[in-house]
């Protein structure tokens, strides 16, 4: 009897499980397909055909030919500068730079920062000859980062000059110099920017720079940037590089450099319009700390005795906000405006003093020789 009861229970469970299954009649019907529209779209232009492929692509210019025309004119420069060690004792620090021959009678062009403060300067020519430069025969212009070295030599291979005004973005150029002090090297690149301005320090900027993709490393400074004719179109001067950012090389254009070089050779220094002031750019922080009435402009930090600025009744902490018709927001802008004026010209200067805005007039004079 017990076996019969167990069998009935199992049979009942089996029937219940079967009842949970979906019957064929309960299967969902398939979706109704919409007939596709096989009508093609109207063509744009049935007669169009692809342009023919060009087969007259010009060959890349010969870098070797350009380098060969100027290579013998490039020099390496070694310097020794006296510095202080951690214990404030004297220590000699070596430096390396580049330059190029602009005149066969031993006149070398380089950067100011290559020779600035050097107690010993050695120039090595491409043919291996070396010359010690007399410190009295080194002429510098810190404002444009240019310098001239005169060595006791004649019949040197002077480089040919080219017009930087003819350069175009995308033109091939070559930087030749002494990277990392390893001797003369040439590195090609293209012009990536023209008429670039680059702030270097408070109150100093470089203008009309050539930006190039050619690698410019420490030691290249002062070397030539040449076009594909082997002509010098710039003097390599600065490089910006940071982690994760591709370096950008810069060269001072010959358009800017040649007038400065001429003055250094003729006068030993560059004559410019001079007011006799030292300046600092005003921003919100500078204005707050010094209790200045404006937060932009160029504040006077020093006035030379007897200078045009003193005669115009300008005073320390006056903030110059306009020079002639040019608005002034930084010290660099004011310095550039002064240099664009003429010696002896009457210039209008607008400045803030306390709560007042005042106007005065000055007559710039020739800048005094360095050290005066």
Secondary structure, 3 states (H helix, E strand, C coil): CHHHHHHHHHHHHHHHHHHCCCCHHHCCCCCCCCCCCCCCCCCCCCCCCCCCCCCCCCCCCCHHHHHHHHHHHEEEEEEEEEEECCCCCEEEEEEEEEEEEEECCCEEEECHHHHCCEEEEEEECCCCCEEEECHHHEEEECCCCEEEEECCCCCCCCCCECCHHHCCCCCEEEEEECHHHCCCEEEEEEEEEEEEEEEEECCEEEEEEEEECCCCCCCCCCCEEECCCCCEEEEEEEEEEECCEEEEEEEEEHHHHHHHHHHHHHHCCCCCEECCEEEEEECHHHHHHHCCCCCCEEEEEEECCCCHHHHCCCCCCCEEEEECCEECCCHHHHHHHHHHCCCCCEEEEEEEECCEEEEEEEECEECCCCCC
